Each structure stands twice: as C-alpha cells, then as structure tokens.
Amino acid sequence: MFSAPMPRLQNYYTMMQVAEVLWVLTCHGGLRRLYDWARRATEQGLARAVWEGLRACRLPPDLPLGQSASTRLEAAAPKQPARSR
C-alpha cells in the first residue's frame, strides 16, 4: 500500500477515475465511431496509436506554465476576517 496521506490517495484515485472515463469516451465514444481502423484495433492498439499521436504533437518547450492550480484557488478564495478574542 502507499505511504502517502489519505487526501493525496483520494486525489490520486479521483484522477485515475477521471482518466478512465476520458479513455472510455475517447476509445469507445469517438475513435471507434469515426474510424474504421479503430473498430478493428484492440484497445492496446488504440492506446499505442493515441500515445504516438500525442508524442508527435508535443507542446512547445517555451509554453508559459503560469500559476499552479492550488495558487489560483488560494487567490480566488475569499479571505476570512480574523476573529478577535
């Protein structure tokens, strides 16, 4: 088992679920309906084709990354007033 804190494991599990849904939508919902070769290909073959396509179309190396998602969320969160005792 992993030795990470529980929120990290929950986030990882959620990301894997999202990835699975995206794969099913892409594979069964799009590729096999649009392309005849995809109907005859195995799921592993489709995964390899998608991987090769993504590898061939890399993002530019000088793409600005901007702020991380957590930084954007922290900036967007409303500030709580300090409680006086």
N, CA, C and O of each residue as an XYZ file, in Angstrom:
340
protein
N       0.845     -1.180      0.000
C       0.000      0.000      0.000
C       0.886      1.237      0.000
O       2.066      1.178      0.347
N       0.299      2.343     -0.392
C       1.041      3.597     -0.433
C       1.235      4.136      0.974
O       0.444      3.867      1.878
N       2.299      4.899      1.135
C       2.536      5.504      2.443
C       2.326      7.014      2.361
O       3.082      7.776      2.963
N       1.327      7.442      1.634
C       1.016      8.861      1.493
C      -0.189      9.197      2.364
O      -0.968      8.310      2.714
N      -0.346     10.462      2.712
C      -1.516     10.872      3.489
C      -2.813     10.582      2.727
O      -2.817     10.541      1.497
N      -3.896     10.383      3.450
C      -5.176      9.988      2.859
C      -5.686     10.963      1.794
O      -6.139     10.495      0.749
N      -5.644     12.297      1.987
C      -6.143     13.188      0.934
C      -5.401     12.997     -0.396
O      -6.007     13.084     -1.463
N      -4.119     12.743     -0.329
C      -3.363     12.523     -1.564
C      -3.823     11.249     -2.261
O      -3.944     11.216     -3.486
N      -4.075     10.217     -1.493
C      -4.556      8.966     -2.074
C      -5.935      9.154     -2.684
O      -6.214      8.624     -3.760
N      -6.791      9.895     -2.014
C      -8.123     10.154     -2.556
C      -8.038     10.959     -3.843
O      -8.765     10.681     -4.797
N      -7.164     11.949     -3.881
C      -6.979     12.752     -5.087
C      -6.432     11.887     -6.225
O      -6.875     12.009     -7.367
N      -5.484     11.025     -5.918
C      -4.922     10.130     -6.930
C      -5.998      9.202     -7.483
O      -6.085      9.000     -8.694
N      -6.805      8.644     -6.608
C      -7.870      7.746     -7.020
C      -8.882      8.479     -7.913
O      -9.337      7.935     -8.919
N      -9.226      9.713     -7.536
C     -10.149     10.511     -8.339
C      -9.566     10.808     -9.710
O     -10.272     10.730    -10.715
N      -8.275     11.151     -9.760
C      -7.633     11.408    -11.055
C      -7.642     10.165    -11.931
O      -7.836     10.266    -13.142
N      -7.433      8.993    -11.337
C      -7.448      7.760    -12.118
C      -8.857      7.470    -12.639
O      -9.011      6.968    -13.753
N      -9.870      7.776    -11.856
C     -11.243      7.598    -12.326
C     -11.540      8.533    -13.500
O     -12.159      8.120    -14.481
N     -11.106      9.776    -13.402
C     -11.305     10.737    -14.493
C     -10.575     10.266    -15.745
O     -11.115     10.348    -16.849
N      -9.356      9.774    -15.579
C      -8.590      9.271    -16.724
C      -9.306      8.095    -17.383
O      -9.334      7.997    -18.610
N      -9.879      7.211    -16.587
C     -10.616      6.062    -17.131
C     -11.839      6.514    -17.911
O     -12.113      5.990    -18.991
N     -12.582      7.487    -17.374
C     -13.758      7.998    -18.075
C     -13.351      8.650    -19.389
O     -13.994      8.433    -20.416
N     -12.297      9.440    -19.364
C     -11.820     10.076    -20.597
C     -11.397      9.036    -21.629
O     -11.666      9.193    -22.820
N     -10.737      7.980    -21.174
C     -10.317      6.931    -22.099
C     -11.521      6.228    -22.726
O     -11.543      5.989    -23.933
N     -12.510      5.901    -21.916
C     -13.701      5.217    -22.439
C     -14.420      6.114    -23.439
O     -14.848      5.648    -24.495
N     -14.555      7.398    -23.114
C     -15.203      8.317    -24.045
C     -14.417      8.453    -25.344
O     -15.001      8.493    -26.427
N     -13.104      8.522    -25.235
C     -12.271      8.662    -26.422
C     -12.279      7.395    -27.252
O     -12.488      7.438    -28.464
N     -12.053      6.278    -26.604
C     -11.918      4.996    -27.299
C     -13.246      4.524    -27.875
O     -13.372      4.325    -29.083
N     -14.222      4.349    -27.013
C     -15.492      3.769    -27.450
C     -16.459      4.820    -27.991
O     -17.269      4.529    -28.871
N     -16.373      6.013    -27.476
C     -17.308      7.046    -27.902
C     -16.883      7.795    -29.143
O     -17.736      8.299    -29.875
N     -15.597      7.883    -29.402
C     -15.138      8.678    -30.531
C     -14.412      7.902    -31.597
O     -14.850      7.851    -32.747
N     -13.302      7.295    -31.221
C     -12.443      6.660    -32.210
C     -13.143      5.554    -32.977
O     -13.059      5.497    -34.204
N     -13.822      4.688    -32.276
C     -14.452      3.532    -32.939
C     -15.653      3.938    -33.778
O     -16.031      3.214    -34.699
N     -16.251      5.061    -33.484
C     -17.354      5.529    -34.314
C     -16.852      6.257    -35.553
O     -17.492      6.207    -36.603
N     -15.717      6.929    -35.440
C     -15.228      7.752    -36.547
C     -14.338      7.006    -37.530
O     -14.387      7.271    -38.731
N     -13.529      6.080    -37.039
C     -12.504      5.472    -37.888
C     -12.724      3.972    -38.006
O     -12.919      3.274    -37.010
N     -12.689      3.492    -39.240
C     -12.876      2.066    -39.485
C     -11.731      1.250    -38.881
O     -11.959      0.170    -38.335
N     -10.489      1.768    -38.978
C      -9.344      1.030    -38.432
C      -9.476      0.863    -36.921
O      -9.004     -0.130    -36.366
N     -10.113      1.825    -36.252
C     -10.252      1.752    -34.797
C     -11.251      0.670    -34.385
O     -11.149      0.115    -33.291
N     -12.199      0.374    -35.244
C     -13.155     -0.711    -34.937
C     -12.470     -2.068    -34.914
O     -12.857     -2.959    -34.159
N     -11.445     -2.213    -35.751
C     -10.742     -3.497    -35.842
C      -9.565     -3.598    -34.880
O      -9.037     -4.689    -34.665
N      -9.154     -2.490    -34.305
C      -7.973     -2.475    -33.434
C      -8.334     -2.924    -32.023
O      -9.466     -2.768    -31.564
N      -7.344     -3.480    -31.361
C      -7.526     -3.817    -29.948
C      -7.430     -2.539    -29.119
O      -6.988     -1.504    -29.617
N      -7.839     -2.613    -27.872
C      -7.754     -1.436    -27.009
C      -6.295     -1.043    -26.772
O      -5.974      0.140    -26.659
N      -5.421     -2.038    -26.699
C      -3.993     -1.749    -26.541
C      -3.457     -1.064    -27.798
O      -2.632     -0.155    -27.706
N      -3.916     -1.492    -28.954
C      -3.502     -0.851    -30.204
C      -3.978      0.585    -30.278
O      -3.251      1.461    -30.746
N      -5.197      0.831    -29.817
C      -5.703      2.205    -29.784
C      -4.887      3.059    -28.818
O      -4.563      4.208    -29.121
N      -4.558      2.504    -27.668
C      -3.750      3.243    -26.692
C      -2.394      3.600    -27.286
O      -1.899      4.709    -27.086
N      -1.795      2.666    -28.016
C      -0.498      2.937    -28.653
C      -0.631      4.021    -29.715
O       0.234      4.890    -29.822
N      -1.708      3.980    -30.504
C      -1.920      4.993    -31.539
C      -2.119      6.372    -30.917
O      -1.576      7.362    -31.409
N      -2.894      6.437    -29.838
C      -3.100      7.718    -29.157
C      -1.780      8.217    -28.572
O      -1.471      9.405    -28.661
N      -1.001      7.314    -27.973
C       0.301      7.692    -27.408
C       1.222      8.244    -28.490
O       1.860      9.278    -28.294
N       1.294      7.562    -29.624
C       2.164      8.025    -30.707
C       1.704      9.376    -31.240
O       2.525     10.234    -31.563
N       0.389      9.563    -31.330
C      -0.126     10.857    -31.780
C       0.211     11.977    -30.821
O       0.597     13.067    -31.243
N       0.067     11.713    -29.525
C       0.419     12.729    -28.536
C       1.918     12.997    -28.514
O       2.349     14.131    -28.303
N       2.704     11.959    -28.731
C       4.156     12.120    -28.759
C       4.588     12.953    -29.960
O       5.538     13.730    -29.867
N       3.900     12.795    -31.079
C       4.245     13.534    -32.295
C       3.817     15.001    -32.201
O       4.391     15.853    -32.879
N       2.829     15.300    -31.379
C       2.299     16.667    -31.258
C       2.626     17.228    -29.886
O       1.723     17.546    -29.112
N       3.881     17.349    -29.587
C       4.295     17.846    -28.266
C       3.986     19.328    -28.115
O       3.913     20.073    -29.092
N       3.808     19.734    -26.859
C       3.630     21.148    -26.564
C       4.947     21.874    -26.781
O       6.012     21.281    -26.606
N       4.897     23.142    -27.159
C       6.148     23.884    -27.335
C       6.895     24.015    -26.013
O       6.271     24.209    -24.969
N       8.237     23.911    -26.044
C       9.004     23.965    -24.789
C       8.948     25.325    -24.107
O       9.183     25.402    -22.900
N       8.647     26.404    -24.831
C       8.621     27.746    -24.233
C       7.205     28.148    -23.811
O       6.946     29.334    -23.604
N       6.298     27.202    -23.681
C       4.935     27.481    -23.266
C       4.940     27.964    -21.818
O       5.460     27.272    -20.942
N       4.364     29.151    -21.549
C       4.362     29.635    -20.163
C       3.427     28.779    -19.316
O       2.293     28.511    -19.711
N       3.902     28.359    -18.162
C       3.124     27.485    -17.306
C       2.141     28.244    -16.433
O       1.110     27.691    -16.052
N       2.427     29.469    -16.114
C       1.518     30.244    -15.279
C       1.527     29.758    -13.844
O       2.487     29.136    -13.390
N       0.450     30.049    -13.139
C       0.334     29.665    -11.737
C      -0.165     28.239    -11.628
O      -0.854     27.735    -12.515
N       0.186     27.609    -10.549
C      -0.350     26.275    -10.298
C      -1.813     26.397     -9.890
O      -2.267     27.465     -9.481
N      -2.542     25.299    -10.005
C      -3.965     25.313     -9.678
C      -4.195     25.676     -8.217
O      -5.138     26.402     -7.901
N      -3.348     25.182     -7.326
C      -3.550     25.483     -5.908
C      -3.331     26.960     -5.630
O      -4.011     27.532     -4.778
N      -2.395     27.589     -6.332
C      -2.160     29.013     -6.140
C      -3.356     29.816     -6.634
O      -3.761     30.788     -5.996
N      -3.928     29.407     -7.782
C      -5.107     30.101     -8.302
C      -6.286     29.938     -7.353
O      -7.041     30.885     -7.134
N      -6.450     28.749     -6.791
C      -7.562     28.523     -5.874
C      -7.399     29.341     -4.603
O      -8.373     29.892     -4.090
N      -6.183     29.423     -4.096
C      -5.934     30.205     -2.881
C      -6.200     31.677     -3.137
O      -6.735     32.371     -2.272
N      -5.828     32.164     -4.326
C      -6.039     33.570     -4.647
C      -7.524     33.873     -4.824
O      -7.974     34.977     -4.515
N      -8.287     32.896     -5.321
C      -9.710     33.109     -5.568
C     -10.563     32.931     -4.318
O     -11.700     33.400     -4.276
N     -10.040     32.273     -3.317
C     -10.815     32.007     -2.099
C     -11.038     33.308     -1.328
O     -10.129     34.130     -1.217
N     -12.242     33.492     -0.797
C     -12.490     34.702     -0.020
C     -11.693     34.685      1.282
O     -11.529     33.642      1.915
N     -11.217     35.826      1.655
C     -10.417     35.946      2.884
C     -11.353     35.957      4.091
O     -12.362     36.663      4.104
N     -11.009     35.174      5.090
C     -11.776     35.131      6.326
C     -11.253     36.199      7.275
O     -10.047     36.294      7.501
N     -12.149     37.000      7.828
C     -11.666     38.011      8.782
C     -11.139     37.337     10.036
O     -11.647     36.296     10.453
N     -10.132     37.925     10.626
C      -9.546     37.378     11.844
C     -10.524     37.594     13.004
O     -11.130     38.656     13.149
N     -10.652     36.551     13.817
C     -11.534     36.661     14.977
C     -10.797     37.336     16.121
O      -9.633     37.045     16.398
N     -11.500     38.238     16.772
C     -10.892     38.864     17.956
C     -11.430     38.164     19.189
O     -12.593     37.763     19.219
N     -10.608     38.016     20.187
C     -10.992     37.317     21.413
C     -11.314     38.254     22.505
O     -11.657     37.824     23.606
